[in-house]
């Protein structure tokens, strides 16, 4: 209200240049990630105290039609709206002076949305002993079918492992990749969101990758400690596979 809105208003006569306004404030937009991470906590606090006299009195004094939880949801809705507005503006600003800035602003906002989405999954990881922040930036997360093949294991275990895939949710950080099992929760709102129970992780310093697995364009291999452990990973689509392979390659190089 004090900064962003005022800056937006200076572009009222030149809407096609509004991309600059977003780019100037992009660093401050990172706050949305923190806000969304805190959303489950604020929701649970609200459920405990929503009927307290204090909140009712505040609502009455401010003459608010809606209760506080409706306003707490606004920023989450707002960050998703910005990208729609920017896309719409780009459509009508193809050859304008500010088109490049609009495109860059859209790309940056989509990046923030991805970070928000990824971090909402990350805070749902349970059973990890260490500090997730020490693993570096979270780059990707997603669900896959995983087959394992360990050299050390009993031959029977190896044979079984080849046929039956496990469903695993992978979190790729700069320093490690985490394998988790997704658990759907019962409840409402954020309580209904899935949680991920931590199974094991691989240090990226000892990871190798084979980009193509014979017989399936959606599969790739992650191997550990000179192929002592091999994980065949099947992505839901070839596009998802390509994105992950690229991202892993970037980390390894």
Buried (B, 14 or more C-beta within 10 A) or exposed (E): EEEBEEBBEEBEEEBBBBBBBBBBBBEEBEEBBEBBBEBBEBBEEBEEEEEEEEBEEEBEEEEEEEBBBEEBBEBBEEBEEBBEEBBEBBEEBEEBEBBEBBBBBBEBBBEBBEBBEBBBBBBBBEEBEEEBEEBEEBBBBBBBBBBBBBEEBEEEEBEEBEEEBBEBBBBBBEEBBBBBBBEEEEEEEBEEBEBBBBBEBBEBEEBBBBEEBEEEEBBBBBBBEEEEBBBBBBBEEEEBBBBBBEEBEEBEE
